[in-house]
Amino acid sequence: MKKIGILVGSRHQESINRKIAQSFVQIGHPDLSFSFIDISALPLFSEDLEQNLPQSVTEFCESIRANDLILIMTPEYNRAIPGVLKNALDWASRPYGKGALSGKEAAIAGVSLGGAGTAAAQVQLRALLPSLGMVQVRHPEMCLVWKPTLLNENRLPTDENTTLFFKKFLDALAK
Ligand SMILES: Cc1cc2nc3c(=O)[nH]c(=O)nc-3n(C[C@H](O)[C@H](O)[C@H](O)COP(=O)(O)O)c2cc1C
């Protein structure tokens, strides 16, 4: 069983990226197990805090290390990844070359209100992965445009094409 840690780059209570991730979990896959990695308690990164790491940072890094693949769900803020996501990645990149993300597989997906469905944020995020020491799953790309009707009350897609697309994405994580 491959362990997938889902890191949602949002502190939004009603995060649409979290909802899509919950849909992946609802659909499920026989070879994958899922857990969510919480970023909400992380302080803003400072090298000064590294002398005595806050417990929230230690727990965050442990929850990354417990997984085989980290699925990063990125919102898009002003054509870039949100600061809270960059902050989380900076914490997990330390110490340089030996951070929790180093050597982990990374997959990226995102959903936004804009028509490009986080494509700009994802390009930026993919460019960061080599410096984090992450190996990326490249296909299929998952850039989604949010509509309230995309998922039903059980977080399952309301149309067959979206279901098939989500399953194809999960198959790629399992490889
Ligand atoms: C500061 C800010 C900037 C945003 N910039 C973009 C953007 O560049 N492209 C886009 O598609 N949506 C943009 N949005 C809308 C987001 O897609 C929307 O807020 C979405 O719900 C964020 O994802 P989340 O709910 O998972 O946090 C922006 C929203 C905020 C608050």
PDBQT file of the ligand as one rigid body, heavy atoms in Angstrom, charges set to zero:
ROOT
HETATM    1  C1  LIG A 201      -5.516  36.923  -2.682  1.00  0.00    +0.000 C 
HETATM    2  C2  LIG A 201      -6.227  36.082  -3.712  1.00  0.00    +0.000 A 
HETATM    3  C3  LIG A 201      -5.712  35.996  -4.995  1.00  0.00    +0.000 A 
HETATM    4  C4  LIG A 201      -6.333  35.173  -5.952  1.00  0.00    +0.000 A 
HETATM    5  N1  LIG A 201      -5.752  35.039  -7.184  1.00  0.00    +0.000 NA
HETATM    6  C5  LIG A 201      -6.259  34.137  -8.053  1.00  0.00    +0.000 A 
HETATM    7  C6  LIG A 201      -5.559  33.839  -9.269  1.00  0.00    +0.000 A 
HETATM    8  O1  LIG A 201      -4.501  34.368  -9.576  1.00  0.00    +0.000 OA
HETATM    9  N2  LIG A 201      -6.116  32.917 -10.104  1.00  0.00    +0.000 N 
HETATM   10  C7  LIG A 201      -7.287  32.254  -9.786  1.00  0.00    +0.000 A 
HETATM   11  O2  LIG A 201      -7.720  31.407 -10.583  1.00  0.00    +0.000 OA
HETATM   12  N3  LIG A 201      -7.949  32.503  -8.640  1.00  0.00    +0.000 NA
HETATM   13  C8  LIG A 201      -7.457  33.419  -7.762  1.00  0.00    +0.000 A 
HETATM   14  N4  LIG A 201      -8.102  33.666  -6.567  1.00  0.00    +0.000 N 
HETATM   15  C9  LIG A 201      -9.377  32.965  -6.279  1.00  0.00    +0.000 C 
HETATM   16  C10 LIG A 201      -9.120  31.556  -5.735  1.00  0.00    +0.000 C 
HETATM   17  O3  LIG A 201      -9.163  30.648  -6.841  1.00  0.00    +0.000 OA
HETATM   18  C11 LIG A 201     -10.191  31.179  -4.698  1.00  0.00    +0.000 C 
HETATM   19  O4  LIG A 201     -10.140  32.095  -3.605  1.00  0.00    +0.000 OA
HETATM   20  C12 LIG A 201     -10.070  29.752  -4.182  1.00  0.00    +0.000 C 
HETATM   21  O5  LIG A 201     -11.161  29.464  -3.333  1.00  0.00    +0.000 OA
HETATM   22  C13 LIG A 201      -8.755  29.525  -3.413  1.00  0.00    +0.000 C 
HETATM   23  O6  LIG A 201      -8.585  28.137  -3.117  1.00  0.00    +0.000 OA
HETATM   24  P1  LIG A 201      -8.916  27.524  -1.664  1.00  0.00    +0.000 P 
HETATM   25  O7  LIG A 201     -10.412  27.715  -1.456  1.00  0.00    +0.000 OA
HETATM   26  O8  LIG A 201      -8.538  26.093  -1.760  1.00  0.00    +0.000 OA
HETATM   27  O9  LIG A 201      -8.123  28.300  -0.658  1.00  0.00    +0.000 OA
HETATM   28  C14 LIG A 201      -7.517  34.476  -5.620  1.00  0.00    +0.000 A 
HETATM   29  C15 LIG A 201      -8.032  34.598  -4.315  1.00  0.00    +0.000 A 
HETATM   30  C16 LIG A 201      -7.397  35.367  -3.378  1.00  0.00    +0.000 A 
HETATM   31  C17 LIG A 201      -7.968  35.442  -1.971  1.00  0.00    +0.000 C 
ENDROOT
TORSDOF 0
